[in-house]
Amino acid sequence: MQREAFLPTSGSSLLEIKRYGQSIWLDNLSRTLLREGGLRAYVERDGVSGVTSNPAIFQKAIADSPYYREEIARLRESGLSPEERFEVLAVADVREACDLLRPLWEATDGDDGFVSLEVSPSLAYDEPGTVAAAQRLYAKVDRPNVLIKVPATPPGVLAFETLTAHGVSVNVTLIFSLLQHMEVMRAYLRGLQRWVAGGGDPRRVKSVASIFLSRVDTLVDKRLEAIGSDEALALRGKSAVAMAKVAYGRYKEIFHGAEFASLRAAGARPQYPLWASTGTKNPAYSDVLYVEPLIGPETINTLPDATLAAFRDHGRAAPTLEQDAEQALNDYLTLERIGINMREVGEELQVAGVKLFQDAFEQLLASLG
């Protein structure tokens, strides 16, 4: 049966972003979006070409959407554990979203049209447990356009390398620093090399590196205010965008340089940076702060519904990612010089991010018990 192709039907400003080589994904998934046509509308109107999810998103979806209630009631009589019940619900949603986006995956030869499903946050520091869970979920979803989300904790990075070496496509999440991003990119190269050496088709593997932004500004701004100098206060609201621009420069050095050359020649895909945590948390800042300055090729921006609507309403699309790159590097170096240790910021935020998802996951499981 021929699959339906999606053709955008309006001049949404979000479509302009695609002209500059960036994909827009939706940072949300629920049965309400699937059953009432919301996701299809985003795809057709705005050119949304992927979906990301996490335990907090599923916790809210299952609590708020009426479309889970009958199945939850049946699952409570099934003898399955709460986590197994959640997997039944989540896998069904992810499959449906994958099927909806499959025409985009096919049209881009497997480069776009993906849906992400995260392993249990309780495994964030468990390398073998993460590998086993990711392989299980990958097989359960059984769609070529699924990405399994694995955290960029030290054990998670090791698990990611192993999964890549086994041909599993992964969205590496909870990246909060340049060091964490560099470790993830290196792990991808090692995993791909192992996969290809074992006879695997490099074109089959897709990976993205999810770099979280708004939470970086929230924490760094507090430290800048504690320093209190004019130089420090002038950097408020700039640390995350500066970090992202520097990270993109490092991405280009690796994936357009000698380290990746032989893999690229064999057909391997670079690991695109994905801008995550893009909903502005400080009301004093622009509600498209993490969209407008970060538009460029070979990148993805995953937007919550409110940020997507804000950009559609008043966002301006332009090739901005490599603009002011020198200023971004200067801002980043200034943060370090005045006493903001960005490596420590990244470690603190990653620990907090894991806990946030663990708490949401525990609440979700309690609701299914």
Buried (B, 14 or more C-beta within 10 A) or exposed (E): EEEEEBEBEEEBBBBBBBEBBBBBBBBBBBBBBBEEEBBBEBBBBBBBBBBBBBBBBBBBBBEEBEBBEEBBEEBEEEEBEBEEBBBBBBBBBBBBBBBBBBBBBBBBEBBBBBBBBBBBBBBBBBBEBBBBBBBEBBEBBEBBBBBBBBBBBBBBBBBBBBBBBBBBBBBBBBBBBBEBBBBBBBBBBBBBBBBBEEEBEBEBBBBBBBBBBBBBBBBBBEBBEEEEEEEBEEBBBBBBBBBBBBBBBBBBEBBEEEBBEEBBEEEBBBBBBBBBBBBBEEEEBBBBBBBBBBBBEBBBBBBBBEBBBBBBEEBEBBBBBBBBBEEBBEBBEBBEEBEBEBEEBBBBBBBBBBEBBBBBBBBBBEBBE
